[in-house]
Amino acid sequence: MAEKLERSFGLRSTVSLVVGGIIGSAIFMKPALMASQLGSPWLLVAVWGIAGAITFLGALTNSEAAAMMPETGGQYIFFQRMFGDFTAFIYGWSAFAVFNTAGAASIAYVFSIYAEYFVHLPRLPKETEQLIHLYMPGIGRIYPLENIGVKSLTILLIWLLTFVNYRSTKSGDNVQVLFSFLKVAAIVFLVAGIFIFGKGSISNFSHSASHAGWPLVLAIVAATSGAFWGYDGWNNITFMAGEIKNPQRNLPLGLLLGLLTVILIYILMNLAYIYALPIDVIAKSSFVGSDAASSAFGFGAGALIALMVMISTFGCTNGNILATARVTFAMAQEKRFFSSIGNVHPKFKTPGNALLLHGVWTSMLILSGSFDMLTDMLVFVSWLFYALGAIGVMVLRKKMPDAARPYKTWGYPWVPIAFILISSLFLMITLYNDITNYMNGTSPLINSVFGLALASFGIPLYFYFKKKYKGQENEQ
């Protein structure tokens, strides 16, 4: 009988994991790129609000399955009941190979970028950086040695937090609660300070959009991808459902309360950025949070905000490492992955081997690319499965009509249908955008295709593990 993890997380920890697992790097990095894409302050605020509303529709839908099946592994378990073992495995493999590990990588990457506000991290000469590269047909070139100082510090952070969570789930939870509180307090301080004491201007909100027609639509979709990254991680809490006390209540409640808190914080932060800086200045900023604070309070505040970003990304990286290895752990326990990955550490009672495996692969992804490449890749693949999960909730209504549902999706079936349609439209336009940018030479990779290519490696692996463990699945 496979050993199970203990239920040790209450509602406070659940909300903390949602808020801390979402708020990380995107709100401090993506507004600059989004501002350059949109050229309008109000569109920038609107896109963050719209992305939050769409994500909330997904959370409303996903909570039904989470409350029905409060087991470690979350979405992997849901897909198994919804569509069967093959779809569940492809999800679990994609979670490991693409969006869960790339999510931790990209958040930790921003920690290291902001560390350069205080100390210069070494870089190799341009010729040396490009000396070693990997070319993937139809995808582009990857340069492992590029920005090696930032990448090295990022890998160090991943392994530090992997070690903390390997040694103790409780320690990982304590780190998460502490850093979630610190980041929210720091964000409140930043927003209040800019509006009350800052030297911003209401006139910064009057700039008009630089696009119209179809180019504006493409710009909005591209910017929405950045905002979706800001909300990504909203369902990570479901991976830990088997460790949450009273999960039928605490899981959906914690998910919805946490996400509403994040939406409010993101909108307020973007309003503060725009009040402090004109939209064209935001578009050119490498450290938008620090630049906004410096503009309002002087140079010293910029360093304080850089430190705040590092605190935020440290906590968010911990939340991702704490939660996401549970999917791979659940697959292995069901004989759908290497069996040793499903072992509970005999002393620490953690999914130790799964955490170590995630640490290795996350380090490889860090070497492979930049922040924007990692986030664009993972957002596309994760939203493909978010849409599939909403379809699955409707499938379960047909397959398991009499099953106990402690929480039922509000506005069913219109909320799931709306989420599915919006997600599908986003995916189609994102793919079109990525291919167009690659063909025009403005992007070295087709990021969405790169993500799909990694996910597709799960197909032969599924049949390998199916044959390897034939007759041993779900042993009790």
Secondary structure, 3 states (H helix, E strand, C coil): CCCCCCCCECHHHHHHHHHHHHCCCHHHHHHHHHHHHHCCHHHHHHHHHHHHHHHHHHHHHHHHHHHHCCCECCHHHHHHHHHCHHHHHHHHHHHHHHHHHHHHHHHHHHHHHHHCCCCCCCCCCHHHHCCCCEEECCCEEECCCCCHHHHHHHHHHHHHHHHHHHHCHHHHHHHHHHHHHHHHHHHHHHHHHHHHHCCCCHHHHHCCCCCCHHHHHHHHHHHHHHHHHHHCCCCHHHHEHHHECCHHHHHHHHHHHHHHHHHHHHHHHHHHHHHHCCHHHHHCCCCHHHHHHHHHHCHHHHHHHHHHHHHHHHHHHHHHHHHHHHHHHHHHHCCCCCHHHHCCCCCCCCCHHHHHHHHHHHHHHHHHCCHHHHHHHHHHHHHHHHHHHHHHHHHHHHHCCCCCCCCCCCCCCHHHHHHHHHHHHHHHHHHHHHHHHHHCCCCCECHHHHHHHHHHCHHHHHHHHHHHCCCCCCCC
